[in-house]
Amino acid sequence: MRFGLSYHHQLPKPWADGDEERLFNEALEQIELADRVGLDYAWATEHHFLEEYSHSGAPEVILAAASQRTKNIRLGHGIVQMPGAVNPPARIAERIAALDLISGGRVEFGTGQGSSQLELGAFNVERTTKREHWREALDVVVRMMTETPFTGHKGDFFDIPPRNVVPKPKQKAHPPLWLACSARDTIENAARLGLGALSFSFSSPEQSKEWVDSYYSIIESDECRPAGRVVNPNFAVVLPFMCHEDGETALDRGLEGAHFFSYSLMHYFVFGKHQPGVTDIWSEFQATKDMLGFTRELPQPGSAPTAPGAEQMLEQITALRRGIGTPEQITELLKEYEAAGVDQVIFSVQIGRNRHEHITESLELFAREVLPNFTEGREEREAQKAARLEVAVKEALGRVETPDKDVSDFVIDNELALLSNDS
């Protein structure tokens, strides 16, 4: 099993001058440390306008900076929002390729549709068509990274003439592709398209096993028709994280951050009413957290929370503390995910008001006492997995249909364009 860090760049109010600068520099220090102690991935999400929950509007900048401070760690977009009004396909292809080149071929290309109305509405993206928008954009970006030249596209959302999109990525045919997933149907869709599944739903080991089994059964079936030119059979789960020799101290340092992560997510995606530049999510969280069950002691079934969906809420609150504990507790938990077939566990660390020094102490302790339990024999097991999937992957790639449009006679008359501009 592999391990990574996930960054939303959370920044609860109140804010002071320099807070965002400090936040970004601390994230870079944490990624640099993660690379040094042997973690495998650093993921940066993309969100826009989600105050306090995510100040991560330009993950390509953070990942580029991280590429120059690290040597081995994979650098993941988790995810790029694909609707063209947010990120035009050519700009996505160019940025992914440039990052892949300056990092020495360490990019992981996570994709997604975008979700909240607060974000998509600002770019005039219709939520009812966002999945179709993502799917068309993914095809176009893959072709831009692999075709010389890109032969053009005319579809429901994009009308792009032939161009040679440069630079091209270092990894061939392109960096590994992933899809953001929060439910079984999107996980199964990732498998059908040969994409890695980035599961952001804090699933339990038991739930993860069901999803992993379903995911790999589709990867190995004739349902798998890859969206890319390579298949990326990988399943990742995300957990809040804080590690300390004393379990109570781990909870002291990490639990409220995990609770705020969940609350602020629900504010934007479930129940919140937001006034840009005014709403104080941290204060609202402090005022309502006990009523909602975000408490040090787990609420018992039948007690708080009492609102509709209480059982699901209790499951979510329980999940938030799974990755918070002693090295022994975390090792035991991770062995359950490993047994379930999970390929990567990604830790959310910079959440709520989690302190930088506590995060770095946790990472160092994890590397000393937990990580060695999962590295011995890992390459051999991964080679066995690749051998098991070799035939299925080859057959899946045989189902890929590539455009055969001839654009050899397509010429752009730059002289005519210049004369037109002069007139």
PyMOL commands that set and color helices and strands:
alter all, ss='L'
color gray80, all
select helices_A, chain A and resi 19-37+59-67+89-102+117-123+127-146+184-192+205-219+247-271+281-292+310-319+327-339+356-369+372-375+378-397+414-422
alter helices_A, ss='H'
color red, helices_A
select strands_A, chain A and resi 2-7+41-44+74-81+107-112+153-154+159-160+177-181+196-199+235-240+242-243+324-325+344-348
alter strands_A, ss='S'
color yellow, strands_A
deselect
rebuild
show_as cartoon
